[in-house]
Amino acid sequence: MKLNRTTWAWIAVGALAAAALAWAFSPRPVEVEIATVKVGRFEQSIEEDGRTRLKDRFTVSAPVAARLARIALREGDPVAAGDTVAVLTPVMSSMVDARSRTEANARLRAAAAGVERAGARIAKARIALQEARLELDRSEKLAADGFVSASRLDGARLATGSAQRELDMAGAEREVAVHEQAQAAAALQPAAAGAAGRPLNVRAPVSGVVLRVVQTSEATVPAGAALMDIGDPSRMEVLSELLTTDAVLAQPGRPVVIERWGGPPVEGRVRRVEPAAFTKVSALGIEEQRVNVLIDVTSPPQAWRAMGDGFRVTARIITARADQATLVPVGALFPHGEGMAVYKLDGRRARLVPVQVAARNASDASVQGSLAVGDKVLIYPPAAVADGKRVKVRTP
């Protein structure tokens, strides 16, 4: 039976409609992003903020209470060991008000009266000594003729010695009274300008630069007051506060990369992990146990000349390193069974490939498995991706 043109037209329309429906309801390939498996250096590290500080920082202080002359040195000025960095002069006496002056005058008059009393006591002691000596002479003559007993003669001798001691004591009391009078008179003397006394030069203990000047202007400072800080900027270290779980891996001798201080990265090495930890509250209000880790800067000073004391830095402590490692982005890994796996791009389909992760850092993972250099793997594969699923590489 022959079909006419109308019938053929309807058949063609039905076929096109069926094809359109089949295309509309057929599964679409999943758009994905890919990365290339490569071989290179792998580094596993601990990254934490830190701050720089000088290994040896010296604080110059005033040894005695004194008047400090204006310090001419400023932060950054170089000094050599033994250079004079500050000049101290004795403190001038305080000003005397009317009440204090009246009290001082009264003490001066009392001291003068004490000197007169001591002089009178000396005169009295001299008379007593002269009388005792005359009595001793008479007793000795009578004793020679046998008219005085030996006990009376001994009493006269002892009385003479006692009178001599009284005279000596009176002389000492007068000496004390004279000094008290001089002390009372000194309290009334005004402080003369320019009579501050012999200056004391405070010298730098080491060679270096001035880090901080505590007291610039002239002032009266107490004993032990800090005047300035001096240190050698070529002897720098980094202090980083690590979590105790990370500090276990940051053993002394580990290499460190010091970054984000404002200049190029410089190398360092862990020198010491302090034995005692401390509690620190994070910005989120969580109590953390941290420990101080001291890092030596090992790069030449020319590489970090602009780095100063107290700079904020980022310390990256290398805990593992491999030169020829198969590297896969960590975004390509996902859990599979008891291990990890990736999706490898096989033409237009995704193939599930289990891998063994040797180590990982923030960006890459060192893997061992059936991946080869140059293979394409899916990064952050969507949930719709499965083994054998058609995929389409998303163009940036």
VOGU-3710 file (C-alpha; in Angstrom, 3 decimals, decimal comma):
1> mklnrttwaw> 0,000/0,000/0,000  1,332/3,293/-1,054  1,579/6,175/1,455  0,793/9,641/0,307  2,780/12,737/1,061  0,627/13,757/4,005  1,239/10,460/5,733  4,985/10,745/5,238  4,926/14,249/6,631  3,136/13,092/9,794
11> iavgalaaaa> 5,622/10,237/10,194  8,529/12,694/9,935  6,983/15,015/12,497  6,427/12,130/14,909  10,014/10,957/14,523  11,346/14,446/15,200  9,126/14,766/18,276  10,330/11,397/19,601  13,949/12,410/19,012  13,391/15,728/20,807
21> lawafsprpv> 11,803/13,977/23,785  14,625/11,437/23,917  17,193/14,219/23,837  15,325/16,264/26,473  15,064/13,414/28,949  18,480/11,865/28,311  21,079/12,345/31,160  23,348/15,372/30,710  27,100/15,214/31,355  28,100/16,782/34,713
31> eveiatvkvg> 30,215/19,919/34,478  33,449/19,535/36,447  36,800/21,227/37,005  40,016/19,330/36,536  43,658/19,526/37,612  46,778/17,756/36,423  48,715/15,239/38,516  52,333/16,354/38,749  55,630/15,461/40,382  57,413/17,985/42,563
41> rfeqsieedg> 58,579/18,926/46,043  56,087/18,234/48,799  56,286/19,991/52,140  54,140/19,377/55,180  54,260/22,286/57,578  52,779/23,976/60,625  51,843/27,587/59,982  51,377/30,026/62,848  51,743/33,747/63,502  54,728/34,995/65,466
51> rtrlkdrftv> 56,664/38,115/66,325  60,305/39,052/66,123  62,423/40,022/69,089  66,090/40,549/69,842  67,901/37,681/71,508  69,640/40,016/73,950  67,844/43,160/75,072  69,505/45,370/77,671  67,654/47,934/79,782  69,851/50,778/81,048
61> sapvaarlar> 68,574/52,063/84,408  69,594/54,679/86,955  71,799/53,124/89,678  70,814/55,773/92,260  68,148/58,413/92,718  69,476/61,427/90,837  68,748/64,278/88,448  68,782/63,073/84,845  70,121/65,386/82,154  68,283/65,493/78,815
71> ialregdpva> 69,162/62,445/76,721  70,307/63,333/73,205  70,121/59,779/71,807  67,064/58,689/69,846  65,670/55,339/68,678  67,907/53,834/66,014  71,099/55,662/67,009  74,126/53,335/67,170  76,096/53,084/70,402  79,299/51,286/71,329
81> agdtvavltp> 80,026/49,473/74,555  81,254/51,999/77,116  79,715/55,075/75,465  78,009/57,563/77,769  74,259/57,336/77,179  73,017/59,368/80,155  74,382/61,810/82,746  73,149/61,851/86,350  73,771/64,564/88,953  72,894/64,533/92,679
91> vmssmvdars> 69,377/65,562/93,540  69,086/69,148/94,841  67,635/69,707/98,284  63,943/70,406/98,541  62,600/73,944/98,995  61,945/75,109/102,575  58,578/76,668/103,434  57,859/78,991/106,353  56,895/76,250/108,753  59,880/74,089/107,902
101> rteanarlra> 62,195/77,102/108,231  60,814/77,856/111,707  61,339/74,256/112,750  64,876/74,302/111,317  65,711/77,506/113,198  64,428/75,955/116,413  66,582/72,866/115,850  69,593/75,103/115,152  69,103/77,016/118,424  68,636/73,762/120,306
111> aaagveraga> 71,852/72,428/118,782  73,709/75,614/119,763  72,432/75,245/123,328  73,584/71,649/123,278  77,083/72,808/122,325  77,125/75,266/125,253  75,882/72,589/127,629  78,564/70,196/126,437  81,188/72,935/126,961  79,996/73,512/130,521
121> riakarialq> 80,112/69,798/131,197  83,704/69,705/129,942  84,662/72,528/132,298  83,009/70,743/135,206  84,796/67,506/134,339  88,150/69,298/134,216  87,601/70,759/137,692  86,641/67,351/139,021  89,751/65,840/137,430  91,979/68,539/138,951
131> earleldrse> 90,431/67,952/142,370  90,954/64,196/142,080  94,597/64,663/141,110  95,231/66,954/144,134  93,628/64,412/146,430  95,786/61,679/144,892  98,975/63,723/145,494  98,101/64,301/149,166  97,252/60,645/149,644  100,522/59,508/148,088
141> klaadgfvsa> 102,568/61,812/150,415  100,691/60,694/153,514  100,968/57,075/152,492  104,737/57,480/152,141  104,891/58,687/155,808  102,572/55,887/156,917  99,598/58,073/157,855  97,190/56,786/155,095  96,137/53,218/154,504  96,669/51,453/151,171
151> srldgarlat> 92,916/51,162/150,561  92,465/54,941/150,764  95,323/55,423/148,320  93,701/52,985/145,876  90,397/54,867/146,204  92,115/58,155/145,320  93,682/56,590/142,229  90,349/55,155/141,070  88,650/58,525/141,581  91,283/60,176/139,396
161> gsaqreldma> 90,720/57,636/136,606  86,956/58,098/136,818  87,328/61,875/136,562  89,503/61,434/133,457  86,808/59,255/131,848  84,147/61,839/132,644  86,245/64,473/130,893  86,654/62,262/127,814  82,913/61,574/127,700  82,108/65,254/127,974
171> gaerevavhe> 84,477/65,984/125,075  82,748/63,355/122,942  79,319/64,797/123,778  80,502/68,227/122,718  81,732/66,761/119,396  78,285/65,270/118,811  76,622/68,582/119,670  78,866/70,447/117,239  77,942/68,095/114,372  74,247/68,380/115,206
181> qaqaaaalqp> 74,582/72,138/115,070  76,266/71,924/111,650  73,510/69,609/110,415  70,790/71,982/111,589  72,554/74,922/109,959  72,899/73,013/106,656  69,128/72,529/106,512  68,728/76,310/106,316  71,237/76,826/103,525  69,582/77,446/100,103
191> aaagaagrpl> 70,522/75,179/97,182  72,952/77,126/95,040  72,516/76,939/91,278  75,307/75,033/89,629  76,336/73,354/92,865  74,716/70,038/92,006  77,864/68,060/92,612  79,972/65,704/90,548  78,050/64,107/87,639  77,770/60,348/87,140
201> nvrapvsgvv> 78,054/59,005/83,585  75,842/56,017/82,741  77,519/53,935/80,017  76,206/51,470/77,435  76,757/47,831/78,497  77,019/46,482/74,906  77,346/47,678/71,330  74,128/47,994/69,335  71,392/50,510/68,617  68,960/52,359/70,834
211> lrvvqtseat> 65,613/50,554/70,730  63,607/52,754/73,072  64,208/55,902/75,105  61,999/55,808/78,197  62,842/59,242/79,628  63,927/61,880/77,113  63,602/65,153/79,017  65,468/66,233/82,115  63,859/64,875/85,262  64,479/63,519/88,723
221> vpagaalmdi> 64,423/59,715/88,567  64,382/57,166/91,406  66,930/54,394/91,799  66,320/51,587/89,312  64,246/53,699/86,894  64,582/52,500/83,270  66,231/55,045/80,965  66,530/53,249/77,610  66,731/49,848/75,886  69,762/48,813/73,815
231> gdpsrmevls> 70,160/45,752/71,598  71,925/44,308/68,564  69,455/44,086/65,623  71,648/41,528/63,851  70,799/38,968/66,554  67,120/38,353/65,856  64,770/35,519/66,751  61,097/34,724/66,225  58,706/33,793/69,029  55,693/31,748/67,925
241> ellttdavla> 52,949/30,391/70,171  52,011/26,917/68,872  49,280/24,595/69,994  50,701/21,831/72,125  49,578/19,234/69,560  51,614/21,041/66,872  54,575/21,767/69,140  55,204/18,029/69,459  56,129/17,994/65,743  58,145/21,240/65,862
251> qpgrpvvier> 61,272/19,706/67,333  64,551/21,661/67,568  66,407/21,672/64,259  63,310/21,779/62,050  63,640/24,185/59,072  61,356/27,221/59,097  60,249/29,676/56,420  59,484/33,162/57,799  56,984/35,005/55,606  54,560/37,952/55,528
261> wggppvegrv> 56,766/40,383/57,405  56,878/42,917/54,587  59,855/41,494/52,712  60,901/38,312/50,903  60,684/34,984/52,781  63,724/34,199/54,922  64,910/30,922/56,366  65,092/29,955/60,002  65,478/26,988/62,295  63,713/25,924/65,478
271> rrvepaaftk> 66,079/26,449/68,401  63,971/25,614/71,426  60,513/24,463/72,446  59,853/25,714/75,948  58,941/22,930/78,404  55,933/24,653/80,007  52,667/25,446/78,232  50,131/28,151/79,083  46,433/28,753/78,553  45,379/31,337/75,981
281> vsalgieeqr> 41,848/32,346/75,027  41,339/32,552/71,269  39,321/35,198/69,428  36,343/32,823/69,516  36,535/32,511/73,301  38,038/29,001/73,274  40,707/28,120/75,819  43,801/26,725/74,095  46,972/25,219/75,481  49,929/26,776/73,736
291> vnvlidvtsp> 53,705/26,699/74,113  56,400/29,148/73,064  58,692/28,057/70,225  61,900/30,030/69,606  63,163/30,242/66,024  66,595/31,478/64,912  66,834/33,476/61,670  69,521/31,704/59,626  69,419/33,763/56,424  72,152/36,409/55,992
301> pqawramgdg> 71,315/39,729/57,707  71,251/41,454/54,310  68,086/39,482/53,446  66,130/40,761/56,451  67,849/44,076/57,214  64,484/45,892/57,234  63,017/43,486/59,821  62,859/45,109/63,238  62,076/44,177/66,797  58,428/43,308/67,441
311> frvtariita> 57,451/42,709/63,777  54,526/40,401/63,092  55,485/37,419/60,901  54,151/34,052/59,785  56,342/31,075/60,677  55,959/27,967/58,515  57,698/25,058/60,268  58,533/22,216/57,857  57,725/18,837/59,464  58,014/16,620/56,340
321> radqatlvpv> 59,637/17,075/52,920  59,910/14,967/49,748  61,552/16,064/46,487  59,953/13,588/44,007  56,386/13,175/45,207  53,216/12,588/43,187  51,113/15,653/43,958  47,331/15,846/43,777  45,249/18,852/44,918  43,568/18,157/48,240
331> galfphgegm> 40,285/19,234/46,649  40,348/16,095/44,488  40,409/13,692/47,456  37,301/12,266/49,087  36,686/9,353/51,492  36,101/5,966/49,929  35,656/2,929/52,110  38,483/2,875/54,627  40,728/5,043/52,514  40,691/7,880/50,004
341> avykldgrra> 39,988/8,055/46,278  39,861/10,470/43,334  37,949/10,664/40,069  40,219/10,463/37,014  39,096/11,878/33,711  38,950/9,057/31,129  37,914/10,641/27,876  34,461/11,989/28,655  33,805/9,804/31,680  34,903/9,844/35,319
351> rlvpvqvaar> 36,712/6,785/36,657  36,992/6,045/40,396  40,641/5,502/41,404  41,513/4,554/45,019  44,726/6,179/46,262  46,891/5,974/49,343  47,650/9,389/50,899  51,164/9,547/52,305  50,876/13,119/53,616  49,005/16,329/52,919
361> nasdasvqgs> 49,266/20,055/53,459  46,926/22,959/52,864  47,031/22,739/49,050  48,508/19,397/47,881  48,621/15,766/48,928  51,382/13,247/48,308  49,658/10,089/47,025  50,646/6,568/46,113  48,494/4,524/43,759  47,559/4,040/40,122
371> lavgdkvliy> 47,811/7,711/39,154  50,451/8,763/36,660  52,023/12,096/35,963  49,821/14,067/33,574  46,530/12,404/34,532  43,540/14,692/34,886  41,596/14,476/38,141  38,342/16,140/39,143  38,517/18,930/41,723  35,686/19,080/44,241
381> ppaavadgkr> 33,574/16,554/42,324  29,808/17,184/42,606  27,550/14,643/44,263  26,136/13,678/40,842  29,484/12,282/39,693  29,881/8,504/39,888  32,160/5,877/38,416  31,600/5,851/34,652  29,469/8,980/34,687  29,745/11,272/31,686
391> vkvrtp> 31,347/14,595/32,559  32,064/17,836/30,797  35,075/20,001/31,626  33,967/23,444/32,621  35,774/26,142/30,726  36,912/29,092/32,814
//
